[in-house]
Amino acid sequence: MNFFSIDSSTDIGSLFVKIKNRTFSKVLQSDKSSNDLLMKEILDFFEENNLKFDDISQIFVNQGPGNFSGLRGSISIAKGISLSKNIDLFGYNTFILSCVNYFKKKSPVYSIIRFREKYFIKKFNVNLKGNSQIKSMSNEELIMKYGNKFKVIPKYFVKSFDEKILKLGNLKIENLDHNKLEFLQLNGLLDKDLIKPLYLS
């Protein structure tokens, strides 16, 4: 599977391409992932690595949660490339990508992020189907209700977490691995028909 992934959900975004067994990646600083510059960054990235959109069969785009304009811009660009080049488009979110290593290994799995001074948690079953709504909670609620549950935190968000939460048992810190998107797609765990930003409030 040859694919291209766009992630503008955080201050440090990323581009990632896998073609056959070769991978290419680029980190995007916040000022480089703005709506005006993102498409140019993508074109430069492809040119620098001698890549062509004709070699790509699928596009994956992070739907969030994250910055409103960043998500909106990256999803719009992904849809534009998909339509113009007739490439299949799939959406994913940070919650499920952080849990991918526990597919059919743990049940339930709780993915936690911190966004705009709030903690958000989403529960997944053993097949990584989200069987609950995203919940917002305080430090104290998280520690009291989920202290003994199996929890994952995306590595990017760790620096914003309270030390008491990071010391809880049954807690794993996970890198967001773009290579795992292929696995999620093959198992029907990505959005296909309704790709829109995931906003939290």
N, C-alpha and C positions, 0 to 999 in steps of 0.2 A: 504494500500500500504506500503510495506516494502522497504526502500531505503537507499542508502549510498551516501553521497555527499563529494566531494573533492574540496577544494578551495585553490590553491596556487598562486592566482593572486596578492596578496599583500605581504608585508614583514611579516605580521602575518597571516599565513594560518590557515585552519581549516579542521577538519574531523567531519562528522555528520552522525549519523545513526538513523533512525526511524524504529522501529519494533512494529507493532500493535500500542499501545498508549504510548509506552516508547521511550524516546529519549536519545542519548548518544552523547557527543561532546568532542572535544579536540582541543586546540589551538596549532598551530605549529609556533615556532619562525623561523626566516629566515634560520638559520643554520640547522634546523631540517627538512625543506621542500626541501632540495636540492635533486637532482636526485638520489644520492647515498643512502640517508637516508630515503626518503619518503616511500618506500615500507616497510622498517623495522618498521617505525612509524605506518603504517597502520596495520601491523600484530600484533604489540604490543598492539595497541588500541583495536583490536578485542579480543585478548587474555585477556586483563585486564578486559573487560566487558562481558566475556563469550559469545561473538558473533560468528556467523558462516556465511560464505559467502552463504551457502545453504539457509539461512533465508532471503537473500536479493533478491528482484525481479527486482530492477532497480538501476542503478548507474547514478548520476548526476555529471558533472564535469564543473567547471568554465572555460570558454574559454578566459576570459580576459575582458578588457585589463589588462596588467600587465607585469611582468618580463618575458623575452623571455624564459630563461631556466626553470623557474618555471612552466610556462604554458605548455611548451613542455613535461616536465617530468611528470607532473600530468595527462595530457591527454594520454600520452603513457601508463602509469600505469593503468589508468581507462580502456583503450582499452584492455590491457592485461588481466585484471581481467574479463572483459566482455566476451572475447573470451574463456578463459579457464574455466569459470564457467557458460557460456551460460546465461548471465544476460543482459537484455536490457540496452543500454547506451544512455544517452541524454546529450547534451551540453547546457549550458546557459551562459549568460554574465551579468556583473555587471549592465549595463544600464537597462535591462528589470527587473532584480530582484528588483532594487530600486523603480520601478514603480508599482509593483504588487498590492499594496493597492488601486490603482486608476482604476482598470479594470472596465470599463463601468460606471465610475463615473466622469471622467474628459476627456476633449478632446480639444486640444491636451495636451500631457504631455511631458515636455522636461527634460530629464535626463542629468545631468552635472557631469563630473568628472574632476580632475586635475591630469595630468600625465606628468612627465618630464618637469615641468615648463610651460605646456600648458593646456588650458581649452578645453575640448571636449564635444560636445553636440549632443544628438540624440533625434529625435522627434518620439513620438508614438501616434497613434490615440486612440479612445475610447476603442477599442478591443485589445490594446497594440500591434498592428502590426506596426513595424517600417516602416514608409512611407517616410523616407529620409536617406541620407547617413550621416555618422558621420562627423561633422564639427569641425575644429580647429579654435579657435579665441582668441583674447586678452581680457584682463579685460574690456577695454573700449568698444569693440564690443559687448561683452556679456551684459554689462549693457545697452547699447543703444538699441540693437535689441531685447533683451529678458527680459528687466526690468519688464514689466507688464505681461509676460506670466506665466503660471503655471509651476513651476520648482521643481525638486527633486534633492537632493544631497545625496549620500550614506554617512552615518555618518563617516565612516573610513576616508573619504577624506576631511572632514570639516577643519581640522587643517591646511591644505595647501591652503585654499581659502582666497582671499582678503576680508578684513572686509567690504568693500563697497558692495560686492556681497552678503555676508551673511545678510546684512541689507535690501536687496531688498524685496518688497512685493511678495505675491503669491509663497513663497519659503517654501518647506518642507524638513526636514532632516530625512532620513529613515534608519533604521537598515536593514541589509541584512539578512533576516530571511529564513533559510534553510527549515523550515516547508512549506514555500510558493512554493517551487519547485514542490511539488505534484500538487498544483493548476495550475501552469503554464503548466505542462505536460498534465494534463487532458483537458486543453483548447487548446492543440496543439501549444503551444508557445515556445517550446524548439526545438533545432536542433537534428535531428535523423540520417540523412544520411551523412552529411558532417561536422564532428566534428573536427575543427581545431582551432588553437590559433587565437585570435583577436588581431592584432598588430596595434598600433597607431604610427604615426610619425609626 
